[in-house]
Amino acid sequence: MLHTQARQTTPADHSSRARQTFTGNRGLDLEEPLIFEIGRTEVTGIDVDEPATTKTRLGTLQRNDAMGLPGLSEPEAIRHYVRLSRMNAAIDANTYPLGSCTMKHNPRLNEKMARLPGFADIHPLQPQSTVQGALALIEALVKNLLDLTNMSAVAMSPKAGAHGELCGMMAIKAAIIARGEEAGRRTVLVPDSAHGTNPATAALLGFEVKSIPADADGDVHLDAAKALMGPDVAAIMLTNPNTCGLFERDIVEIARAVHEAGGYFYCDGANFNAIVGKVRPGDLGVDAMHINLHKTFSTPHGGGGPGAGPVVLSERLAQYAPVPFIMRERESLRLVEHTEATHSFGRMTAFHGQMGMFVRAYAYIRSHGSDGLRQASEDAVLNANYVRACLADLMSQPFGDRPCMHEALFDDAWLKGTGVTTLDFAKAMIDEGYHPMTMYFPLVVHGAMLIEPTESESLASLDLFVATLRDLAMSARRGEVERFTGAPYLAPRRRLDETGAARKPVLRWSPPVPIRDAAE
Ligand SMILES: *Cc1c(COP(=O)(O)O)cnc(C)c1O
């Protein structure tokens, strides 16, 4: 057998269902080795004639070793990837309550639209006259994003939320340079509860990061924020709703304070799904905000596809937006690709952004309409509060019984003395078929468990999820520690050394027999 790592099971296994099988399979859950372990270097999946002349023109560049690529027939290759895909947690298979990530359903209409040849089969270097329809779609999406945010401009090219943060902060930096203040304005204020990408972005651009504490209610501490405002402040980076799932109560006052100090307000818009159609960030005083199309507007993310992080900009920053952007010229649309006479800070990426994601987001927006988008936000908030209320008697909440926005936050105070940690609890959820919620984030909450069900979940699926968590919680309280500390028992792999994997990743597979010998 080629299997190098069959499932590890121990006699202490929680369930007899974890019994070892001969194949390593467990019913429909199939074991699968690496493709290099099942493929054979001497085999290819296709059968083509040897070319008549094999005279090479590569000279010394010619490869003199076998490449070592695993060869598989088509059915073998398909089985390999289908089996791997079945080891993934996926929103298409079950509730995926990963807080801050907005794992919502991607309507299949989006996929159908993205596959239209006029969008899917075009090339970024095609003459602009031949892609007018695609440009028109981007222009329409731009208009929708500006309407939803009440902002002045949008940069479409950033490829993820973090990339959008970089783009927005580069626009802020360009504005500060244009004012001749780059030597003095070097501080960026970031709350303790921020996503790690916020301080990373500010630091990457050479700013000094100062952190603002949270107050007892989970909001940014208003007086602490105000005390830090001064002529050195370039910007504040604030997430709203914040990563505790709460709407920042003092956001308008914080915006006013940073503007009075001569700085800019960057809003991390990753949690926009809670407020679309309810609040326009431009009305709150935001100067720049990224929108994760792959969160709020349902385009796939994680293993499902690339992200897209357009950045909306206020009037004060619009002129510094990166190229490319779309301009209407008489009857046609033109992609402005060079900075020309504008104050644009330059370019974020080659080409124009993630066209397939633009199509999906636009399809989502148009198929929902303005009332549907508002309802999606309301339902996301309702679902999160339902989960929160259904668990509140068993699991402790760090900020009391305050209603949340789109995600419900619990801490680990209720686990005290049980011998079960947040991590153990999350691992036991895997045995129940759920991807765990976000753990240990935000950092301001001890043993945080951040649950974001999104509006995609039906009442029945929420009830099952809640009942599962209640069962787990009561089990922890009853002292059934083994159910947790040894979990997951039923996943294709057991508990892994995640720190080791991150610090010392093994990225290369070495054949048991050197390829040169095998090829002979
Ligand atoms: C997801 C997220 C980001 C980063 O977005 P990516 O698309 O993953 O780069 C930033 N801030 C918050 C609060 C987020 O949830």
The ligand as a Gaussian input file, in Angstrom:
#p B3LYP/6-31G(d) Opt

LIG

0 1
 C      -11.429000      39.387000       5.768000
 C      -10.991000      40.599000       6.472000
 C       -9.923000      41.391000       5.996000
 C       -9.011000      40.978000       4.859000
 O       -9.654000      40.645000       3.670000
 P       -8.977000      39.601000       2.659000
 O       -9.864000      39.626000       1.475000
 O       -8.944000      38.291000       3.363000
 O       -7.586000      40.112000       2.355000
 C       -9.628000      42.558000       6.665000
 N      -10.332000      42.938000       7.746000
 C      -11.352000      42.197000       8.243000
 C      -12.107000      42.685000       9.445000
 C      -11.705000      41.006000       7.625000
 O      -12.707000      40.257000       8.128000

